[in-house]
Amino acid sequence: MIGELEELKSLLLNDWDPIGVTGIPEAVDEYDSYALHFHGMLAAGTTVEAVAEYLNWVVTVRMELTGNLAHGHEIAKRP
């Protein structure tokens, strides 16, 4: 589980990164809570579409940024 969670943290930080913090050492844990939720969704067998919608919700509601559901879908398919 720890290895899978670390992979999701890396995926979100390096590939999803809606606020552009990749490469900033102080922000290495910026998306950890989302990775934990993402991991739980995958463990529960949640669909790729539902994970993509969750990531889009994070961007649009939590971060109040413009979402990109297609990008969220691409990220959700990788694990």
N, C-alpha and C positions, 0 to 999 in steps of 0.2 A: 504494500500500500504506500509506503513512504516513497519508494522509487517512482511510482505512478504519479503521486502528488507533486513530487519535484519536477517531473516532466511537464505536468500541466502548468505549474508555476512558470517554468521556462517558456512554454508555448505562449502563455498569456503575455509575459513580459517582452519576449522577443518578436512575436509574430502578430499578436492581437493589438496590444499597446495603444489604446485610443487616445491617451494623453501625451504620448511621445516621451516616455521616460527611459527607454532602453539606453543603456550605457551610462546612466547616472548611478554611481555606487550607492548613494543614499536612498535610492528608490527601488532597490532590489526586491523589497517585500511589498511593493505598492499594490499588487493584485492578488496577494496570498489569500485573502478571504474569499475572493471570487473563485480562485482555483479550488479551494476547499469545497465550495458549493458545487462547482463543476464536477469535481471528483465524486461527490455524493450522488449527483444526477446520473453520472455514468454507471456507478455501482448499482443504482436502482433500475437500470435499464431504460432510462429516459431516451426518447428519440432524438436524433440529430436535430430535427426541426425545433423541438422544445428547448434544447441546449442553445441553439442559435438565437431563439427568441429571448432566452434568459440573458445572453451576452448583449443582445440589442437593447434589452430593458436596462441593463446596467449602464450602458452608454447614454441612452436617451433620458432615463428617469433619474438614476443615481448621479450621473456625471453631468446631466443636462447639456449633452452635446448632440450633434447630428449623428444619427445611427447609420449603420450600413449592414443590413440584414444578410446580404450576400457574403460579406466578409465574415460575419459571425457564423454563417453556415459552413464556410470553408474551414474555419478554426474548429468548429464542432465535429467535423468529419475526421480530423487528424488523429485523435487518440485511438 
